[in-house]
Amino acid sequence: MPSGIRKYLHRQGRSLEGTGEAGAGTVPVPVLEADRPERSGFPARKPETVINVEAVRNLAHELRSPLTAIKSSLQLVTAGEAGPLTADQEHFLSLALRNLDRLDRMTTDLLDKERDRTRRSALAAALVDLGPVLRDAARLHGIAANKEGLDFDAEGLPESFPAEVDTDGILQVVDNLLSNARKFTRPAGLVRIWLEQHPALPAGLAKDLAEFFLMPLEVFTLVVEDSGRGIAPERQARLFEAFSRVHDQEGMDIPGSGLGLHITRDLVGAMGGTLSLASRQGQGTTVWVRLPRNEKTRRLLLAVARFQARAAAWNRVRRSVQIAGLDLRDRAGGPDRRAVRRFLAQMEEQNAGVGDQVAPGLWVAAMDEPGNWSRAWSRFTFRDRTGTPETSWRRLGTRRVLTEPEVAQLI
């Protein structure tokens, strides 16, 4: 159980019996990672159909006009403008109005999704003080939560936290997560948000590269948790699908189109971050968003993710491979970028391995036989006169390249 929920239960004087606390004979709550199906149990992400943005806008406009007319007419009828109504008529007209409201929101959300797809390609990172930005955003949700009878806790947000980030993207993520937490938490429940300024670095290739080649890798984690209804295990696999509403099967009349977590996942990925979730039915949900604190870290994480996707495509049998790095950052002479790319193209043609640049002057490769790779590199630099054999690839160890980028690891 999340620590904040545990504290909340103690503060409310409620027993922890039956909450599934980790211990003898209990099973820990699984942590779902939005981009790691082999670890989280999520089905592999299916290729999304690309829809013309202009066509979606036209569709939204064409739908909105008749929706508005139908809604206005029904409102007049329910107000008695067309004569008195029976109880059954009022009931069914009210039901129709609620569904029209939901259809209107879905149309708006679909348009927002296409706007978001366009905006993600132009995320703009800038140095800001994220502390007051997050506290202001949380304050608005806190006011609404108090009106809804919820206990809202944002004390874990720092007064000041300089970061080079896309502010609008982060605010949209926070708004989606807090809205979900409030929506599915009953009165007298808890919604809590905090920021972990110096979390442990996620294990994986990005961390190995940062440590081996002395590169900065600074991340922070936003956490949103609630003591709400939680999500049944059999429904958790659908959480990040577009238009997925896992609580609909419970007959709950809660507004929403099922796009919030889907858009949030894509936004977090575009910012170089990871999104993970743990939930226990009837006891609450916790979401972790790990994000890079500066642009250099974001670029490294995204570059490593792209490399791992290529390496996974090459290593289809998922055998263990050798990882090596080539550091040309401080060399005045030696191979240039075009020469390294020629070498990597030759090695990939021979099915000896794949490689890519993950930072200016820094390259990483996955290969079967490091000895053959080194000999090929020496022959290439001698023949191409682009450098000396001393400019060599350094082994970083053996690993099994996964089918999804390791940047998606959270805990």
C-alpha positions as CSV (number, residue, x, y, z in Angstrom):
1,M,0.0,0.0,0.0
2,P,1.3,3.5,-0.8
3,S,2.9,5.2,2.2
4,G,0.5,8.2,1.9
5,I,-2.5,6.0,2.1
6,R,-1.0,4.2,5.1
7,K,-0.5,7.5,6.9
8,Y,-4.0,8.5,6.0
9,L,-5.6,5.3,7.4
10,H,-3.6,5.7,10.6
11,R,-4.7,9.4,10.9
12,Q,-8.3,8.4,10.4
13,G,-8.0,5.6,13.1
14,R,-8.8,2.9,10.6
15,S,-7.4,-0.6,10.8
16,L,-4.9,-1.9,8.3
17,E,-6.3,-5.4,8.6
18,G,-7.3,-6.8,5.2
19,T,-5.5,-4.0,3.3
20,G,-3.0,-6.5,1.8
21,E,0.1,-5.0,3.4
22,A,3.2,-6.8,2.3
23,G,4.2,-9.5,4.7
24,A,4.0,-13.2,5.4
25,G,1.5,-14.8,3.0
26,T,0.6,-11.6,1.2
27,V,1.1,-10.7,-2.5
28,P,2.5,-7.2,-3.2
29,V,0.6,-4.9,-5.5
30,P,2.0,-5.1,-9.0
31,V,3.4,-1.9,-10.5
32,L,2.2,-1.4,-14.0
33,E,4.5,0.3,-16.5
34,A,2.8,1.9,-19.4
35,D,5.5,1.1,-21.9
36,R,6.7,-2.3,-20.7
37,P,4.2,-5.0,-21.6
38,E,6.5,-7.9,-20.8
39,R,6.9,-6.6,-17.2
40,S,3.6,-5.1,-16.5
41,G,1.1,-7.4,-18.1
42,F,-0.1,-4.7,-20.5
43,P,-0.8,-6.0,-24.0
44,A,1.7,-4.8,-26.6
45,R,0.8,-1.4,-27.9
46,K,-0.9,-1.7,-31.3
47,P,0.0,0.7,-34.1
48,E,-2.4,3.6,-34.0
49,T,-4.3,4.6,-37.1
50,V,-3.1,8.0,-38.3
51,I,-6.0,10.4,-38.8
52,N,-5.7,13.6,-40.7
53,V,-5.9,16.4,-38.2
54,E,-8.0,18.6,-40.4
55,A,-10.5,15.8,-41.0
56,V,-10.8,15.3,-37.2
57,R,-11.4,19.0,-36.7
58,N,-14.1,19.1,-39.5
59,L,-15.7,16.0,-37.9
60,A,-15.8,17.6,-34.5
61,H,-17.3,20.8,-35.9
62,E,-19.9,18.8,-37.9
63,L,-20.9,16.8,-34.8
64,R,-21.0,19.7,-32.4
65,S,-23.6,21.7,-34.4
66,P,-26.3,19.0,-34.3
67,L,-25.4,18.0,-30.8
68,T,-25.9,21.6,-29.6
69,A,-29.3,21.8,-31.4
70,I,-30.5,18.5,-29.9
71,K,-29.3,19.4,-26.4
72,S,-31.0,22.8,-26.6
73,S,-34.3,21.2,-27.7
74,L,-34.2,18.6,-25.0
75,Q,-33.5,21.3,-22.3
76,L,-36.5,23.2,-23.4
77,V,-38.7,20.1,-23.2
78,T,-37.4,19.1,-19.8
79,A,-38.0,22.7,-18.6
80,G,-41.7,22.3,-19.5
81,E,-41.7,24.7,-22.4
82,A,-43.6,22.1,-24.5
83,G,-46.1,21.1,-21.8
84,P,-46.1,19.1,-18.6
85,L,-44.1,15.9,-18.5
86,T,-44.8,12.6,-16.7
87,A,-42.2,11.2,-14.3
88,D,-41.2,8.6,-16.8
89,Q,-40.7,11.2,-19.5
90,E,-38.6,13.4,-17.2
91,H,-36.5,10.4,-16.3
92,F,-35.7,9.3,-19.8
93,L,-35.2,12.8,-21.1
94,S,-32.7,13.5,-18.3
95,L,-30.9,10.2,-19.2
96,A,-30.8,11.4,-22.8
97,L,-29.3,14.7,-21.8
98,R,-26.6,13.1,-19.7
99,N,-25.6,10.9,-22.6
100,L,-25.5,14.0,-24.9
101,D,-23.2,15.7,-22.4
102,R,-20.9,12.7,-22.5
103,L,-21.0,12.6,-26.3
104,D,-20.1,16.3,-26.4
105,R,-17.2,15.7,-24.1
106,M,-15.9,12.8,-26.2
107,T,-16.0,15.0,-29.3
108,T,-14.1,17.7,-27.5
109,D,-11.6,15.1,-26.2
110,L,-11.1,13.6,-29.6
111,L,-10.2,17.0,-31.0
112,D,-7.9,17.6,-28.0
113,K,-6.1,14.4,-28.7
114,E,-5.3,15.4,-32.2
115,R,-4.2,18.9,-31.0
116,D,-2.0,17.1,-28.5
117,R,-0.5,14.8,-31.2
118,T,0.6,17.9,-33.1
119,R,1.8,19.7,-29.9
120,R,3.9,16.8,-28.8
121,S,6.1,17.1,-31.9
122,A,7.0,20.7,-30.7
123,L,7.5,20.4,-27.0
124,A,9.3,23.4,-25.8
125,A,11.5,23.0,-22.7
126,A,12.5,26.2,-20.8
127,L,14.1,26.8,-17.4
128,V,11.3,27.5,-14.9
129,D,10.7,27.3,-11.2
130,L,8.4,24.3,-11.1
131,G,7.6,24.6,-7.4
132,P,5.0,27.5,-7.6
133,V,3.7,26.3,-10.9
134,L,2.8,22.9,-9.4
135,R,1.5,24.4,-6.2
136,D,-0.8,26.8,-8.1
137,A,-2.2,23.9,-10.2
138,A,-2.7,21.7,-7.1
139,R,-4.4,24.6,-5.3
140,L,-7.2,24.7,-7.9
141,H,-7.8,20.9,-7.5
142,G,-7.6,21.3,-3.7
143,I,-10.5,23.8,-3.7
144,A,-12.6,21.4,-5.8
145,A,-11.6,18.4,-3.7
146,N,-12.7,20.2,-0.5
147,K,-16.1,21.0,-2.0
148,E,-16.4,17.3,-2.9
149,G,-15.7,16.3,0.7
150,L,-12.1,15.0,0.1
151,D,-9.0,15.4,2.1
152,F,-6.5,17.0,-0.3
153,D,-2.8,17.0,0.5
154,A,-0.2,19.0,-1.6
155,E,2.3,19.6,1.2
156,G,4.9,17.4,-0.6
157,L,5.2,19.9,-3.4
158,P,8.4,22.1,-2.9
159,E,8.3,25.9,-2.6
160,S,11.0,26.1,-5.3
161,F,12.3,23.5,-7.8
162,P,14.2,24.9,-10.8
163,A,13.8,22.6,-13.8
164,E,14.2,22.8,-17.6
165,V,10.9,21.3,-18.7
166,D,7.8,21.8,-20.9
167,T,5.5,23.5,-18.4
168,D,2.3,23.1,-20.4
169,G,2.9,19.4,-20.8
170,I,3.5,18.8,-17.1
171,L,0.5,20.9,-16.1
172,Q,-1.7,18.8,-18.5
173,V,-0.3,15.6,-16.9
174,V,-0.9,16.8,-13.4
175,D,-4.4,18.0,-14.3
176,N,-5.3,14.6,-15.8
177,L,-4.0,12.6,-12.9
178,L,-5.6,14.8,-10.2
179,S,-8.9,14.8,-12.0
180,N,-8.9,11.0,-12.1
181,A,-7.9,10.8,-8.5
182,R,-10.8,13.1,-7.4
183,K,-13.3,11.5,-9.7
184,F,-12.8,8.0,-8.3
185,T,-12.5,8.8,-4.6
186,R,-15.5,8.9,-2.4
187,P,-16.2,11.7,0.1
188,A,-13.9,11.6,3.2
189,G,-11.2,10.0,1.1
190,L,-7.7,11.2,0.4
191,V,-6.0,12.7,-2.7
192,R,-2.4,13.5,-2.4
193,I,0.3,14.8,-4.7
194,W,4.0,15.3,-4.0
195,L,7.4,15.7,-5.8
196,E,10.4,13.6,-5.1
197,Q,13.4,15.8,-6.0
198,H,16.2,13.3,-6.0
199,P,14.9,9.8,-6.7
200,A,17.2,6.9,-7.4
201,L,18.1,6.7,-11.0
202,P,16.2,4.1,-13.0
203,A,18.3,1.0,-13.7
204,G,19.1,0.5,-17.3
205,L,21.3,1.5,-20.2
206,A,20.8,5.2,-19.7
207,K,22.1,5.0,-16.1
208,D,25.0,2.8,-17.2
209,L,26.1,5.3,-19.9
210,A,25.7,8.2,-17.5
211,E,27.9,6.6,-14.9
212,F,30.5,5.1,-17.3
213,F,31.0,8.3,-19.4
214,L,30.4,10.8,-16.6
215,M,27.2,12.3,-18.0
216,P,24.5,14.2,-16.1
217,L,21.3,12.3,-15.6
218,E,18.9,14.3,-13.4
219,V,15.3,13.2,-12.9
220,F,12.5,13.9,-10.6
221,T,9.3,12.0,-9.8
222,L,5.7,13.3,-9.4
223,V,3.4,11.1,-7.4
224,V,-0.4,11.2,-7.3
225,E,-2.2,8.8,-5.0
226,D,-5.7,8.4,-3.7
227,S,-7.7,6.2,-1.3
228,G,-10.4,5.7,-3.9
229,R,-12.1,2.6,-5.3
230,G,-9.0,1.3,-7.1
231,I,-9.0,-0.8,-10.3
232,A,-9.8,-4.5,-10.6
233,P,-6.8,-6.5,-11.8
234,E,-8.6,-7.9,-14.8
235,R,-9.4,-4.4,-16.0
236,Q,-5.9,-2.8,-15.5
237,A,-4.6,-3.9,-18.8
238,R,-6.9,-1.5,-20.6
239,L,-5.9,1.6,-18.6
240,F,-3.9,3.3,-21.3
241,E,-6.0,2.5,-24.3
242,A,-7.8,5.3,-26.1
243,F,-11.4,5.7,-24.9
244,S,-11.0,3.1,-22.3
245,R,-13.3,3.5,-19.3
246,V,-12.6,0.5,-17.0
247,H,-15.3,1.5,-14.5
248,D,-18.1,1.6,-17.0
249,Q,-18.7,-2.1,-16.4
250,E,-19.5,-1.3,-12.8
251,G,-22.5,0.9,-13.9
252,M,-20.9,4.1,-12.5
253,D,-22.2,7.4,-13.9
254,I,-18.9,9.3,-13.9
255,P,-18.2,11.8,-16.7
256,G,-15.2,11.2,-18.9
257,S,-14.2,9.8,-22.4
258,G,-11.4,7.5,-21.4
259,L,-8.7,9.6,-23.1
260,G,-7.0,11.1,-20.0
261,L,-4.4,8.4,-19.2
262,H,-3.9,7.7,-22.9
263,I,-2.9,11.3,-23.6
264,T,-0.9,11.4,-20.3
265,R,1.1,8.4,-21.3
266,D,2.0,9.9,-24.7
267,L,2.8,13.3,-23.2
268,V,5.1,11.7,-20.6
269,G,6.9,9.7,-23.2
270,A,7.4,12.7,-25.4
271,M,9.0,14.5,-22.5
272,G,11.5,11.6,-22.1
273,G,9.7,10.3,-18.9
274,T,8.0,7.1,-17.7
275,L,4.5,6.5,-16.3
276,S,3.8,3.7,-13.9
277,L,0.7,2.8,-11.8
278,A,-0.2,0.5,-8.9
279,S,-3.7,-0.1,-7.7
280,R,-5.6,-2.3,-5.3
281,Q,-9.4,-2.6,-5.7
282,G,-11.2,-0.8,-2.9
283,Q,-7.9,0.7,-1.4
284,G,-6.6,3.2,-3.9
285,T,-4.3,4.0,-6.8
286,T,-0.8,5.5,-7.0
287,V,0.7,6.9,-10.2
288,W,4.4,7.7,-10.6
289,V,5.6,10.1,-13.3
290,R,9.4,10.2,-13.6
291,L,10.6,13.1,-15.8
292,P,14.0,14.5,-16.8
293,R,15.0,17.7,-15.0
294,N,16.9,19.2,-17.9
295,E,17.1,19.1,-21.6
296,K,20.4,17.1,-21.7
297,T,18.8,14.3,-19.7
298,R,15.7,14.3,-21.8
299,R,17.7,14.0,-25.0
300,L,19.8,11.2,-23.6
301,L,16.8,9.2,-22.4
302,L,15.0,9.6,-25.7
303,A,18.1,8.7,-27.7
304,V,18.7,5.6,-25.6
305,A,15.0,4.7,-26.1
306,R,15.4,5.0,-29.9
307,F,18.6,2.9,-29.8
308,Q,17.0,0.2,-27.7
309,A,14.0,0.0,-30.1
310,R,16.4,-0.5,-33.0
311,A,18.5,-3.1,-31.0
312,A,15.3,-5.0,-30.1
313,A,14.3,-5.1,-33.8
314,W,17.7,-6.5,-34.7
315,N,17.8,-8.9,-31.7
316,R,14.5,-10.6,-32.5
317,V,15.5,-13.9,-30.8
318,R,16.1,-11.9,-27.6
319,R,19.6,-13.4,-27.0
320,S,22.1,-11.8,-24.7
321,V,24.3,-9.3,-26.5
322,Q,27.3,-7.2,-25.8
323,I,26.9,-3.4,-25.3
324,A,29.8,-1.1,-26.1
325,G,30.3,2.7,-26.3
326,L,32.5,4.9,-28.4
327,D,33.5,8.2,-26.9
328,L,34.7,10.8,-29.4
329,R,33.6,13.9,-27.4
330,D,37.1,15.1,-26.5
331,R,39.0,14.0,-29.6
332,A,40.2,16.7,-31.9
333,G,41.0,14.2,-34.6
334,G,39.8,10.7,-35.4
335,P,36.6,9.5,-37.0
336,D,33.8,12.0,-37.7
337,R,30.1,11.4,-37.4
338,R,29.8,10.4,-41.1
339,A,32.6,7.9,-40.8
340,V,31.1,6.3,-37.7
341,R,27.7,6.1,-39.4
342,R,29.3,4.4,-42.5
343,F,31.0,1.8,-40.2
344,L,27.7,1.1,-38.3
345,A,25.8,0.8,-41.6
346,Q,28.4,-1.8,-42.8
347,M,28.1,-3.8,-39.5
348,E,24.3,-3.8,-39.6
349,E,24.4,-5.0,-43.3
350,Q,26.6,-7.9,-42.1
351,N,24.1,-8.5,-39.2
352,A,27.0,-8.1,-36.8
353,G,25.1,-5.5,-34.6
354,V,23.5,-2.1,-34.6
355,G,24.6,1.2,-33.1
356,D,23.5,4.8,-32.9
357,Q,24.6,8.2,-31.5
358,V,23.0,8.9,-28.1
359,A,24.8,12.2,-27.4
360,P,27.1,14.5,-29.3
361,G,30.3,12.5,-29.9
362,L,29.0,9.5,-27.9
363,W,27.9,6.3,-29.6
364,V,26.5,3.0,-28.4
365,A,26.2,-0.4,-30.1
366,A,24.8,-3.8,-29.5
367,M,26.7,-6.7,-31.0
368,D,27.2,-10.5,-31.0
369,E,31.0,-10.8,-31.0
370,P,33.0,-7.8,-29.5
371,G,36.3,-9.2,-30.8
372,N,35.1,-9.3,-34.4
373,W,33.6,-5.8,-33.9
374,S,36.9,-4.4,-32.7
375,R,38.9,-6.0,-35.5
376,A,36.4,-4.6,-38.1
377,W,36.7,-1.2,-36.5
378,S,40.5,-1.3,-36.7
379,R,40.4,-2.3,-40.3
380,F,37.8,0.4,-41.1
381,T,39.7,3.3,-39.4
382,F,43.0,2.2,-41.2
383,R,41.4,1.8,-44.6
384,D,39.3,4.9,-44.3
385,R,42.1,7.0,-42.7
386,T,39.6,8.5,-40.3
387,G,41.4,7.8,-37.1
388,T,43.7,5.5,-35.2
389,P,42.9,2.1,-33.7
390,E,43.3,3.6,-30.2
391,T,39.9,5.3,-30.7
392,S,38.1,2.1,-29.8
393,W,34.8,0.8,-28.6
394,R,34.7,0.2,-24.8
395,R,32.6,-2.7,-23.5
396,L,29.8,-1.8,-21.1
397,G,28.7,-5.4,-20.3
398,T,26.3,-8.0,-21.4
399,R,22.5,-7.6,-21.4
400,R,19.4,-8.9,-23.0
401,V,18.0,-6.1,-25.1
402,L,14.3,-5.9,-24.3
403,T,11.5,-5.4,-26.8
404,E,10.7,-2.0,-25.3
405,P,13.1,0.8,-24.4
406,E,14.6,0.5,-20.9
407,V,13.9,4.2,-20.4
408,A,10.4,2.9,-19.5
409,Q,11.6,1.3,-16.3
410,L,10.6,3.1,-13.2
411,I,11.1,0.9,-10.1
